[in-house]
Amino acid sequence: MNPSRRRVLQAMGLAGFVALTGRTAWLQLVEGPDLAERAQAERTVTWANRAPRGQILAADDSVLASSSVSYDIGVNQQRVSQYEHYVEHEDPETGKKTYELVGHGAVEAAARIAPLLGVDPQELGARMVGSEPYVVIAEAVSPDTWRQVNALGIPGIEPDQRARRFYPAGHLAGTVIGFVYEGQGRELIGGNGLESTQNALLTGTNGQGSVEIGKSGAIIPTGKYEEVEAVAGTSVRTTLDPDLQVIAQQAIDEVVKAQGADWGCAVVMEPATGKVLVLADSGAMDPADPLASEAGDREPRCVQAIFEPGSVGKVITFATALEEGGVTPEDAFTVPYTWTAPNGQVFEDSHWHEVQNLTAAQVLAESSNVGTVQIGDRVSDEVRHGYIEAFGYNHLTGIELPGESPGLLSDWAQWDDRTRYTTMFGQGVAGTALQAAQVLATVANKGVRVAPRVIDAWIAPDGTETAQPSVEGVRVISEQTAATLTEMLIGVTQEGGTAESASIDGYLVAGKTGTTEILTESGTVASFVGFTPARDPAIAVAVIVYRPSGTYGGTVAAPVFRKIALAAMHSLGIAPDPLVIAAQAAAEADAQAGAG
């Protein structure tokens, strides 16, 4: 060979060797790790470990809402068709292992999985045949069952881990608890109630797992396996008394049905602490199936629906007049059926009567509009407006529920000649059932308003408990005024008052009826709001019935108050006073209820 040609070939060979060596080195040192990582990623299966959502508990720690992690099992019909089931045999003499094919495809897979799921193999096999990449063959399977299915090592059988919410108490406090829905990535999201307002705390932190699999879909024993456990969400303990909630919910449902009313609600709260023991809406939804209820029945009306309080609003007028020195319980008033105010506005009572000479206490007991406007006229509009706000109207209470309404109250300077009077007997102002309960709770709590709360504590996954911070009360009226007003409100439930049927054997009741016409449609809102035992109050209760056939708060709502309040006394273990005898009207209301 020509020497020059040899050197050329040698040079070319050297260059090729260097290039090959360089490429090899490049693959090993530069691209190698990346290629290895990509290969591992391609054979790695990952999954999310769903975090259980925190529980919602009643005051006695009974469970109102809980969650569990379960699996939906799906099948890749193409992959499962390639399944081959081999059984291993070992020669006892030689130790040599042989493998026997005993079945294949969807039929064999179904035969092995069906006993674990408790279903018919043929029906299951029929659902596994086809060309779809994912068909669900079982829902809400327990983790233990999924582990047994997974252990079969059948390719194409794939899990879908899901957190599911369940509500063991059914409809109980359904509008307070709310509901959840599945969002992106199977995340449970609160849709209403506490599920919504406490969503961030109830939601836990998902974990994650990954494992390497071979081409057959089987786990590589020596492959990489990682798993990070999920962290459950924080639980919420409410202030709700479940037994009392049941009774109140049944009572409000019964009166709404009997009266053909649109809806009703009942609130029970502790005046001194603001703890809400009951928030009962009629027709409350089942949180497990919210769409089965009308949209209005999915909302906590007790804190969202507003109405004019009617004569319940007189409590504020009398509190203001007493506190400002405008009146005493013994002051006398001449009360005709119709009265013309100095500005020419004419007012009348709900029932015709001769001219009466009534004390201020009797004006309240008989719920006279004419007497009330004479008393309210002794205080300036600006001062009265300030007390209406101080009792809580026109402001959110801060209850931990969504969509709370502050109510409606216009500026006193914008009141026209009539509104400045109608606000004295609860018209021209609007609020919620919770706000109505708050007014009477303030009187019961010696003149101090304490914001209502429905959450008692938050409980972390490790059991650490964080109590609801104490809320400092706001003094609205003096203790003396509260005591005087209490005695006047007791008269409302005694013989001659408008709410005799609210009186209870053994427990003195202070309260006020309310009946107001609905401006936007026909009908009235009937209500009774009160507290008991009147001179040492344990509870304040509001009962609201919207558009009943019976019209008046004293005949529609007061008996419901009586039923709920009596149950509360028993639940709280408060002994009756044998000297307290209920009015005859209460016994008659009981007799009517029994006859019904």
Legacy VTK file of the C-alpha trace (Angstrom):
# vtk DataFile Version 3.0
C-alpha trace
ASCII
DATASET POLYDATA
POINTS 596 float
0.000 0.000 0.000
1.104 3.414 -0.761
2.584 4.925 2.429
0.617 8.094 1.974
-2.599 6.150 1.566
-1.751 4.092 4.705
-1.285 7.251 6.745
-4.578 8.585 5.486
-6.362 5.400 6.499
-4.615 5.414 9.870
-5.655 8.984 10.417
-9.233 8.175 9.430
-9.254 5.172 11.748
-7.907 7.233 14.611
-10.441 9.924 13.981
-13.260 7.355 13.977
-11.992 5.842 17.214
-11.790 9.229 18.838
-15.277 10.072 17.647
-16.693 6.766 18.924
-14.904 7.161 22.231
-16.124 10.704 22.529
-19.688 9.716 21.706
-19.565 6.920 24.244
-18.166 9.262 26.849
-20.822 11.844 25.963
-23.574 9.277 26.344
-22.184 8.020 29.645
-21.221 11.312 31.193
-23.586 13.870 29.693
-26.678 12.283 28.201
-26.490 9.095 30.216
-28.051 10.321 33.469
-30.768 12.116 31.554
-31.542 9.073 29.425
-31.591 6.841 32.485
-33.895 9.219 34.237
-36.251 9.347 31.253
-36.263 5.560 31.009
-37.055 5.232 34.680
-39.803 7.835 34.368
-41.369 5.897 31.501
-41.615 2.763 33.619
-42.678 4.556 36.799
-46.282 4.706 37.897
-47.242 7.427 40.371
-50.357 7.956 42.436
-51.763 10.373 44.958
-52.442 9.330 48.526
-55.646 11.178 49.229
-55.802 13.036 52.518
-58.936 12.356 54.551
-60.958 15.526 55.010
-61.343 16.651 58.626
-64.507 15.709 60.482
-67.342 18.003 61.507
-68.562 17.120 64.971
-71.490 18.018 67.183
-70.871 19.479 70.632
-70.864 15.963 72.134
-68.283 14.790 69.568
-70.799 12.742 67.623
-69.877 12.747 63.947
-71.871 14.938 61.576
-69.476 14.660 58.638
-66.530 12.389 57.995
-64.575 10.986 55.090
-62.826 7.856 54.002
-60.386 6.924 51.296
-61.528 4.266 48.859
-60.768 3.130 45.339
-62.554 2.982 42.070
-61.072 0.149 40.000
-60.769 0.526 36.262
-59.595 -1.729 33.481
-57.594 -1.072 30.333
-59.430 -3.508 28.076
-56.612 -3.757 25.544
-53.965 -4.571 28.104
-56.053 -7.023 30.076
-56.719 -8.968 26.857
-53.030 -9.793 26.800
-53.045 -11.217 30.308
-51.667 -14.730 30.736
-52.073 -16.565 34.003
-49.268 -19.017 34.733
-49.137 -21.341 37.710
-45.746 -22.314 39.051
-44.851 -25.958 39.666
-41.702 -27.135 41.404
-40.264 -30.631 40.999
-39.793 -31.858 44.583
-36.798 -33.967 43.568
-34.872 -31.603 41.357
-36.257 -28.316 42.561
-36.730 -27.343 38.971
-39.585 -24.876 38.387
-41.960 -25.031 35.462
-44.848 -22.758 34.581
-48.249 -23.841 33.325
-50.584 -21.487 31.456
-54.003 -21.954 33.097
-55.945 -19.102 31.558
-55.686 -15.822 29.752
-57.426 -12.603 28.785
-60.403 -10.872 30.344
-62.140 -14.137 31.215
-59.301 -15.322 33.413
-58.807 -11.870 34.942
-62.511 -11.638 35.808
-62.480 -15.133 37.315
-59.726 -14.104 39.701
-61.013 -10.622 40.588
-64.744 -11.355 40.929
-64.523 -13.259 44.250
-62.641 -10.364 45.795
-65.285 -7.875 44.682
-68.187 -10.177 45.458
-69.626 -9.978 41.936
-70.528 -12.443 39.207
-67.428 -13.429 37.124
-69.320 -13.548 33.844
-70.863 -10.098 34.329
-67.500 -8.706 35.330
-65.776 -10.382 32.387
-68.269 -8.831 29.966
-67.300 -5.359 31.189
-63.607 -6.111 30.715
-63.858 -7.013 27.026
-63.327 -4.312 24.426
-60.837 -1.721 23.305
-61.425 1.125 25.765
-58.388 2.389 27.694
-60.305 2.818 30.954
-63.607 1.369 32.093
-64.666 1.448 35.755
-65.499 -2.035 37.013
-65.907 -1.281 40.732
-66.550 1.841 42.822
-65.800 2.756 46.434
-63.697 -0.329 47.086
-61.915 -0.425 50.431
-58.118 -0.086 50.535
-57.848 -3.679 51.794
-59.839 -5.038 48.858
-57.779 -3.022 46.416
-54.578 -4.424 47.906
-55.891 -7.960 47.316
-56.828 -7.131 43.724
-53.502 -5.427 43.121
-51.623 -8.424 44.494
-52.919 -10.542 41.602
-50.540 -8.612 39.337
-52.981 -8.464 36.424
-51.900 -5.889 33.840
-54.447 -3.261 32.895
-56.150 -3.216 36.291
-55.762 0.332 37.523
-56.821 2.106 40.732
-58.366 5.543 41.146
-58.010 6.557 44.745
-60.721 8.916 45.966
-61.683 10.575 49.224
-65.392 10.303 49.847
-67.517 12.345 52.240
-70.332 10.832 54.254
-72.822 12.273 56.688
-73.997 9.730 59.275
-76.592 12.089 60.772
-78.386 12.576 57.444
-80.446 15.765 57.275
-79.455 16.862 60.789
-78.167 20.442 60.599
-77.707 19.900 56.879
-77.717 23.599 56.029
-75.137 24.305 58.728
-72.810 21.505 57.663
-73.092 22.203 53.930
-71.829 19.810 51.276
-68.790 19.084 49.111
-68.142 18.465 45.447
-65.214 17.020 43.536
-62.994 19.601 41.936
-59.904 19.298 39.783
-57.749 16.325 40.646
-60.528 14.680 42.665
-60.137 17.332 45.362
-63.150 17.631 47.674
-64.258 21.261 47.889
-66.762 22.701 50.326
-69.873 23.894 48.534
-71.823 25.479 51.370
-72.125 25.690 55.149
-69.134 24.876 57.339
-67.800 22.676 54.553
-67.315 25.919 52.648
-66.151 28.404 55.286
-63.791 25.894 56.891
-62.662 24.319 53.623
-59.006 25.326 53.915
-58.693 23.728 57.360
-60.793 20.653 56.623
-58.716 19.900 53.530
-55.641 17.855 54.343
-52.380 17.482 52.442
-52.213 14.706 49.869
-49.264 12.353 49.849
-47.779 10.630 46.811
-46.406 7.251 45.824
-44.458 5.831 42.882
-43.226 2.418 41.747
-41.393 1.025 38.721
-43.224 -1.500 36.534
-42.130 -3.765 33.705
-43.577 -3.993 30.208
-46.141 -6.510 31.444
-47.397 -4.048 33.996
-45.980 -6.023 36.926
-44.009 -4.252 39.654
-40.212 -4.578 39.310
-39.129 -6.075 42.661
-35.776 -4.312 42.594
-37.202 -1.087 41.154
-37.572 2.230 42.864
-40.436 2.547 45.324
-41.375 5.733 47.136
-44.387 6.683 49.238
-45.274 9.808 51.200
-48.238 9.458 53.531
-51.105 11.943 53.393
-51.891 14.277 56.293
-55.553 14.457 57.293
-57.386 17.757 57.537
-58.287 19.557 60.746
-61.591 18.596 62.344
-64.182 21.122 63.470
-66.287 20.690 66.586
-69.494 22.714 66.521
-71.559 24.057 69.400
-74.655 22.233 68.118
-76.571 20.030 70.561
-77.535 17.096 68.302
-80.504 15.929 70.390
-81.911 19.426 70.636
-81.244 20.009 66.957
-83.344 16.939 66.118
-86.251 18.179 68.224
-86.074 21.713 66.823
-85.773 20.493 63.253
-88.813 18.233 63.648
-90.806 21.016 65.327
-90.059 23.563 62.622
-90.807 21.056 59.853
-94.116 20.177 61.500
-95.289 23.771 61.869
-94.302 24.645 58.299
-96.263 21.660 57.027
-99.269 22.272 59.280
-99.396 25.965 58.409
-98.696 25.519 54.708
-95.849 27.990 55.183
-93.007 28.650 52.763
-90.298 27.959 55.316
-89.357 28.310 58.942
-86.302 28.322 61.133
-85.356 28.094 64.788
-82.305 29.338 66.654
-81.232 28.456 70.185
-78.223 30.175 71.714
-76.615 30.643 75.104
-76.857 34.352 75.968
-73.726 34.443 78.114
-71.394 32.617 75.732
-72.919 33.178 72.303
-72.774 29.434 71.665
-75.428 28.413 69.158
-77.028 25.161 70.264
-79.498 24.920 67.384
-79.723 26.315 63.877
-82.672 24.520 62.345
-84.029 25.266 58.886
-87.205 23.614 57.654
-86.727 21.095 54.877
-82.997 20.967 55.519
-81.118 19.141 52.795
-79.250 15.875 53.131
-75.586 16.903 52.638
-74.968 13.571 50.927
-77.490 14.429 48.222
-77.854 18.221 48.081
-79.296 18.297 44.575
-82.327 16.370 45.812
-83.402 19.541 47.657
-84.622 22.847 46.311
-81.960 25.543 46.106
-83.486 27.460 49.016
-83.372 24.383 51.239
-79.627 24.105 50.705
-78.967 27.482 52.311
-78.782 28.372 56.023
-81.831 30.634 56.025
-81.375 31.340 59.717
-78.464 33.608 58.823
-79.287 34.553 55.233
-83.019 35.223 54.907
-84.090 38.621 56.174
-87.534 39.836 57.213
-89.031 42.701 59.111
-89.095 41.664 62.779
-92.472 43.286 63.381
-93.378 43.541 67.020
-90.183 41.768 68.079
-88.614 45.091 67.103
-90.575 46.758 69.930
-88.119 45.189 72.356
-85.456 47.612 71.084
-87.831 50.580 71.268
-88.683 49.816 74.889
-85.034 49.100 75.763
-84.057 52.457 74.291
-86.789 54.376 76.062
-86.023 52.721 79.390
-82.264 53.229 79.050
-82.617 56.877 78.005
-85.078 57.667 80.789
-87.935 58.229 78.394
-90.300 55.861 80.138
-90.802 53.626 83.147
-92.909 50.450 83.214
-95.542 52.240 85.268
-95.959 55.293 83.045
-99.542 55.586 81.856
-100.654 56.067 78.265
-103.998 56.708 76.674
-104.196 54.231 73.821
-106.973 54.604 71.251
-107.406 52.167 68.408
-106.251 54.858 65.968
-103.701 57.556 66.758
-102.471 60.513 64.735
-98.838 61.446 65.201
-97.718 65.097 65.441
-96.499 64.892 61.841
-99.913 63.759 60.659
-99.137 60.054 60.196
-101.962 57.786 61.342
-101.383 54.470 63.127
-103.709 51.804 64.407
-103.505 48.616 66.420
-103.916 45.168 64.927
-107.313 44.675 66.596
-110.067 47.218 67.157
-110.566 48.295 70.773
-112.021 51.081 72.847
-109.712 53.754 74.178
-107.498 52.097 76.796
-105.464 53.429 79.673
-102.367 51.264 79.736
-99.059 51.342 81.522
-95.909 51.020 79.417
-95.613 47.402 80.599
-99.165 46.717 79.442
-98.454 48.357 76.090
-95.638 45.837 75.563
-97.640 42.877 76.876
-100.515 43.655 74.533
-98.144 44.649 71.714
-99.973 47.884 70.977
-98.554 49.742 67.983
-100.296 52.947 69.042
-98.860 52.789 72.546
-95.419 51.864 71.239
-95.118 54.847 68.886
-96.085 57.172 71.740
-93.257 55.703 73.813
-90.779 55.652 70.959
-91.545 59.272 70.173
-89.959 60.243 73.487
-86.490 59.410 72.093
-84.823 61.026 69.092
-84.563 59.083 65.844
-80.773 59.300 65.926
-80.625 57.734 69.382
-83.078 54.973 68.447
-81.111 54.235 65.300
-77.982 53.865 67.407
-79.655 51.303 69.676
-81.018 49.301 66.729
-77.455 48.992 65.468
-76.086 48.324 68.941
-78.440 45.356 69.276
-76.913 43.970 66.063
-79.050 45.012 63.122
-77.234 46.324 60.060
-74.100 44.368 61.055
-72.867 40.830 60.495
-72.799 38.751 63.640
-69.646 37.008 62.412
-71.164 33.511 62.612
-68.970 31.040 60.727
-71.459 30.402 57.934
-71.480 31.651 54.347
-73.666 34.351 52.954
-74.709 35.884 56.252
-76.839 38.990 55.756
-76.318 42.107 57.890
-79.953 43.007 57.403
-81.326 46.322 56.199
-81.416 49.577 58.083
-81.278 52.948 56.360
-79.708 56.002 57.919
-82.024 57.698 60.395
-81.670 60.994 58.523
-83.246 59.340 55.481
-86.302 58.078 57.337
-89.475 59.665 56.000
-92.334 60.809 58.204
-93.805 57.316 58.378
-90.643 55.224 58.581
-89.459 57.092 61.672
-92.525 55.628 63.396
-92.734 52.204 61.771
-89.170 51.415 62.878
-90.517 51.659 66.434
-92.584 48.505 65.879
-90.207 46.590 63.641
-91.106 47.740 60.154
-88.707 49.597 57.876
-85.882 47.517 59.318
-85.018 43.903 58.448
-82.784 41.228 59.870
-82.215 37.493 60.176
-83.533 34.946 62.643
-80.083 34.863 64.231
-80.141 38.634 64.722
-83.604 38.388 66.293
-82.299 35.786 68.731
-79.314 38.022 69.436
-81.572 40.909 70.518
-83.330 38.846 73.172
-80.053 37.166 74.152
-78.625 40.620 74.866
-81.464 41.414 77.235
-81.085 37.975 78.827
-77.361 38.551 79.288
-77.942 41.604 81.484
-77.618 44.024 78.601
-74.391 42.666 77.075
-74.385 41.459 73.462
-72.159 38.451 72.801
-71.565 37.492 69.186
-73.062 34.102 68.285
-70.684 31.301 67.335
-71.325 27.814 65.929
-67.741 26.530 66.177
-66.478 25.380 69.544
-62.964 24.205 68.615
-60.612 23.017 65.879
-58.861 19.655 66.333
-55.607 19.026 64.470
-54.786 15.541 63.079
-52.453 14.931 66.041
-55.297 15.645 68.455
-54.175 19.132 69.411
-57.263 21.162 70.183
-57.622 24.898 69.615
-60.638 26.373 71.359
-62.689 29.156 69.876
-61.292 32.400 71.289
-63.540 34.107 73.794
-65.300 37.134 72.387
-65.656 40.152 74.603
-69.253 41.223 74.899
-70.543 44.699 74.084
-72.727 46.446 76.607
-75.861 47.766 74.925
-78.072 48.626 77.893
-77.473 48.708 81.625
-78.044 45.701 83.833
-80.895 47.555 85.530
-82.610 48.308 82.231
-82.215 44.668 81.178
-83.769 43.497 84.439
-86.690 45.934 84.113
-87.275 44.952 80.494
-87.146 41.272 81.429
-89.995 41.724 83.881
-91.989 43.499 81.174
-91.279 40.704 78.695
-92.431 38.117 81.231
-95.820 39.862 81.078
-96.052 39.020 77.371
-96.335 35.300 78.199
-98.711 35.694 81.128
-102.517 35.859 81.150
-103.552 38.776 78.950
-100.258 38.874 77.008
-99.960 38.100 73.328
-97.925 34.915 73.823
-99.604 32.919 76.566
-99.011 29.776 74.534
-95.258 30.280 74.959
-95.472 29.855 78.731
-94.077 26.673 80.252
-94.899 24.855 83.466
-91.865 25.193 85.741
-89.990 27.766 83.678
-90.680 31.466 83.510
-90.518 32.772 79.945
-89.727 36.307 78.773
-90.303 37.059 75.132
-92.070 38.899 72.382
-94.332 37.943 69.540
-93.879 39.311 66.044
-96.290 39.473 63.135
-95.477 41.541 60.089
-96.924 41.757 56.634
-94.607 40.868 53.776
-94.291 43.833 51.441
-93.261 41.903 48.333
-95.977 39.237 48.445
-99.081 38.324 50.358
-98.874 36.827 53.813
-97.077 37.473 57.070
-93.971 36.489 58.981
-94.971 35.026 62.340
-92.354 34.898 65.058
-91.694 34.496 68.731
-88.357 35.291 70.331
-87.697 34.804 74.011
-85.537 33.390 76.775
-85.928 31.124 79.767
-85.714 30.746 82.741
-86.485 34.433 82.563
-84.676 35.529 85.733
-81.679 33.252 85.276
-81.564 32.730 81.502
-79.876 29.676 80.013
-81.113 30.001 76.447
-82.557 32.498 74.003
-84.760 31.076 71.247
-86.087 32.521 68.014
-88.783 30.811 65.959
-89.680 32.237 62.561
-92.430 30.973 60.226
-92.666 32.570 56.785
-96.140 32.953 55.256
-98.134 30.654 57.551
-101.868 30.274 57.176
-102.305 31.157 60.849
-100.893 34.696 60.491
-99.929 35.563 64.092
-96.709 34.916 65.970
-98.563 34.232 69.229
-100.553 31.349 67.749
-98.064 30.012 65.160
-94.546 30.487 66.513
-95.029 30.688 70.275
-96.110 27.020 70.672
-93.015 25.942 68.721
-90.851 28.070 70.990
-92.477 26.363 73.948
-91.712 22.889 72.622
-88.089 23.671 71.813
-87.439 25.615 75.016
-88.883 22.850 77.207
-86.710 20.265 75.457
-83.700 22.518 76.024
-84.450 22.767 79.722
-84.511 18.992 79.956
-81.369 18.650 77.826
-79.478 21.148 79.957
-80.681 19.531 83.172
-82.329 22.680 84.521
-84.802 21.811 87.273
-88.314 23.295 86.982
-89.734 25.754 89.494
-92.991 24.208 90.781
-94.365 27.686 91.495
-94.376 28.570 87.804
-97.631 27.554 86.146
-98.143 27.900 82.419
-101.083 29.901 81.091
-104.246 28.086 80.084
-103.488 28.892 76.464
-100.377 26.717 76.639
-102.409 23.705 77.749
-104.898 24.380 74.976
-102.063 24.567 72.448
-100.822 21.207 73.695
-104.306 19.739 73.384
-104.611 21.001 69.827
-101.225 19.580 68.948
-102.229 16.231 70.419
-105.468 16.261 68.505
-103.576 17.060 65.338
LINES 1 597
596 0 1 2 3 4 5 6 7 8 9 10 11 12 13 14 15 16 17 18 19 20 21 22 23 24 25 26 27 28 29 30 31 32 33 34 35 36 37 38 39 40 41 42 43 44 45 46 47 48 49 50 51 52 53 54 55 56 57 58 59 60 61 62 63 64 65 66 67 68 69 70 71 72 73 74 75 76 77 78 79 80 81 82 83 84 85 86 87 88 89 90 91 92 93 94 95 96 97 98 99 100 101 102 103 104 105 106 107 108 109 110 111 112 113 114 115 116 117 118 119 120 121 122 123 124 125 126 127 128 129 130 131 132 133 134 135 136 137 138 139 140 141 142 143 144 145 146 147 148 149 150 151 152 153 154 155 156 157 158 159 160 161 162 163 164 165 166 167 168 169 170 171 172 173 174 175 176 177 178 179 180 181 182 183 184 185 186 187 188 189 190 191 192 193 194 195 196 197 198 199 200 201 202 203 204 205 206 207 208 209 210 211 212 213 214 215 216 217 218 219 220 221 222 223 224 225 226 227 228 229 230 231 232 233 234 235 236 237 238 239 240 241 242 243 244 245 246 247 248 249 250 251 252 253 254 255 256 257 258 259 260 261 262 263 264 265 266 267 268 269 270 271 272 273 274 275 276 277 278 279 280 281 282 283 284 285 286 287 288 289 290 291 292 293 294 295 296 297 298 299 300 301 302 303 304 305 306 307 308 309 310 311 312 313 314 315 316 317 318 319 320 321 322 323 324 325 326 327 328 329 330 331 332 333 334 335 336 337 338 339 340 341 342 343 344 345 346 347 348 349 350 351 352 353 354 355 356 357 358 359 360 361 362 363 364 365 366 367 368 369 370 371 372 373 374 375 376 377 378 379 380 381 382 383 384 385 386 387 388 389 390 391 392 393 394 395 396 397 398 399 400 401 402 403 404 405 406 407 408 409 410 411 412 413 414 415 416 417 418 419 420 421 422 423 424 425 426 427 428 429 430 431 432 433 434 435 436 437 438 439 440 441 442 443 444 445 446 447 448 449 450 451 452 453 454 455 456 457 458 459 460 461 462 463 464 465 466 467 468 469 470 471 472 473 474 475 476 477 478 479 480 481 482 483 484 485 486 487 488 489 490 491 492 493 494 495 496 497 498 499 500 501 502 503 504 505 506 507 508 509 510 511 512 513 514 515 516 517 518 519 520 521 522 523 524 525 526 527 528 529 530 531 532 533 534 535 536 537 538 539 540 541 542 543 544 545 546 547 548 549 550 551 552 553 554 555 556 557 558 559 560 561 562 563 564 565 566 567 568 569 570 571 572 573 574 575 576 577 578 579 580 581 582 583 584 585 586 587 588 589 590 591 592 593 594 595
